[in-house]
Amino acid sequence: MAEIKIKLMKSAFYNEKETKEKLAKFVMEASFFSMGEQCRKFENDFAKKQGRKFAVFLTSGSSANLVLIQGLLNLGRLKKGDKVGFSALTWSTNVMPLIQLGLIPVPLDCSLKTLNVSPAEVEKKADDIKGIFLTNTLGFSDDIEKIKEICQKKNIVFLEDNCESMGSEVNGVKLGNFSLASTFSFFIGHHMSTIEGGMILTDDSELYNMLLMTRIHGWDRNLPEEEKKRMRTLHGIDDFYSKYAFYDLAYNARPTEINGFLGNSQLPYWDEIVFKREGNFKLFQYVARKNDDLFLLDFPHMNIISNFAYPVIAKDKGKADFYKRKMEEAGVEIRPIIAGDITKQPFFKKYVSETTTCPNADFIHSNGFYFGNNPEMNQGELEILCNALEKKQ
């Protein structure tokens, strides 16, 4: 294998040198590092940029998924034993919280055109499920407006895992805004880095208040003042005992001020990051469109595609192996498309006894891979990637 020249992740941060300098100065001058003003500012500004009312900052996108599901259980909007649909082409911690918290995961197959769950797939399962936790895969979506309509009609709790799709839009609406709540990741390899970090966004004030408690121990100290008073009155707890009063099941998933500071430093680059990722994606699509060895994805409903990583899906296993070798020989780091068909993973087979076939996710698992897309790629790197995407000779 050739030396890796194009890694999945190029830099720890966008505008890395300046960001590190600012971070060093912050660390030297700050006297408080547990969750505080920097985190609250990042929450407020991120919610405003995304166009949602409330944001809850956490340690990771994975903990955001866990806290969100626990919060919905605490409110009774989901109950243990409920069936919840999820994208079969996804990451482990999109489905693990469902298993861990006593829900029954129901895999939903993806479309080969979009890599995402289609309305038709949702319709098939709609009468049998109480919730859907949809992954917006790699910056893409299917007809998510129609999926939202189905969920509203069938009274299905609709959630989005938007960890790979920050900035993507459908008909002018950002992904992450179609559901009751959505999660984001600021892992160092994602669109925007706080080293580790995640966010839950919602417009629902009751859910927001529950998430604030579920994030940290189940206590009330991060709630709005009116909600604090209501909780204390309801449970007969005075101000002294309220300091260590715990109202519901919870975790400790609070981020640090370092994470918050980095979020505030990186957020101004949002538009630039999205613009460059989309430009790279369009270039890769232009080249791939001329290669009939590959399936071409199609997103006529999307007006902005903030692509996380570019998927290469060959029409058979032999072609897939050829393009994997071609990429590796060119020094391109590649990976399975997310975790492939998640139902093939050891943890899923161990804990989920019901067998479900997802032929499209299975096909992608066998015949697909992705390479990184990031906003700091130079012309030489883009040329290497485009050459590797060209039809085999």
Stockholm file with secondary structure:
# STOCKHOLM 1.0

chainA/1-393         MAEIKIKLMKSAFYNEKETKEKLAKFVMEASFFSMGEQCRKFENDFAKKQGRKFAVFLTSGSSANLVLIQGLLNLGRLKKGDKVGFSALTWSTNVMPLIQLGLIPVPLDCSLKTLNVSPAEVEKKADDIKGIFLTNTLGFSDDIEKIKEICQKKNIVFLEDNCESMGSEVNGVKLGNFSLASTFSFFIGHHMSTIEGGMILTDDSELYNMLLMTRIHGWDRNLPEEEKKRMRTLHGIDDFYSKYAFYDLAYNARPTEINGFLGNSQLPYWDEIVFKREGNFKLFQYVARKNDDLFLLDFPHMNIISNFAYPVIAKDKGKADFYKRKMEEAGVEIRPIIAGDITKQPFFKKYVSETTTCPNADFIHSNGFYFGNNPEMNQGELEILCNALEKKQ
#=GR chainA/1-393 SS CCCCCBCSCCCSSTTHHHHHHHHHHHHHHCSCCBSSHHHHHHHHHHHHHHTCSEEEEESCHHHHHHHHHHHHHHHTSSCTTCEEEEESBSCHHHHHHHHHTTCEEEEECCCTTTSSCCHHHHHHHTTTCSEEEEECGGGCCSSHHHHHHHHHHHTCEEEEECTTCTTCEETTEETTSSSSEEEEECCTTSSSCCSSCEEEEESCHHHHHHHHHHHBTTCSTTSCHHHHHHHHHHHTCCHHHHTTCCCSCCCBCCCBHHHHHHHHHHGGGHHHHHHHHHHHHHHHHHHHTTCTTBCCCCCTTEEECCCSEEEEEBSSHHHHHHHHHHHHHTTBCEECSTTSBGGGSHHHHHHCCSCCCCHHHHHHHHHEEEEECCTTCCHHHHHHHHHHHSCCC
#=GC SS_cons         CCCCCBCSCCCSSTTHHHHHHHHHHHHHHCSCCBSSHHHHHHHHHHHHHHTCSEEEEESCHHHHHHHHHHHHHHHTSSCTTCEEEEESBSCHHHHHHHHHTTCEEEEECCCTTTSSCCHHHHHHHTTTCSEEEEECGGGCCSSHHHHHHHHHHHTCEEEEECTTCTTCEETTEETTSSSSEEEEECCTTSSSCCSSCEEEEESCHHHHHHHHHHHBTTCSTTSCHHHHHHHHHHHTCCHHHHTTCCCSCCCBCCCBHHHHHHHHHHGGGHHHHHHHHHHHHHHHHHHHTTCTTBCCCCCTTEEECCCSEEEEEBSSHHHHHHHHHHHHHTTBCEECSTTSBGGGSHHHHHHCCSCCCCHHHHHHHHHEEEEECCTTCCHHHHHHHHHHHSCCC
//
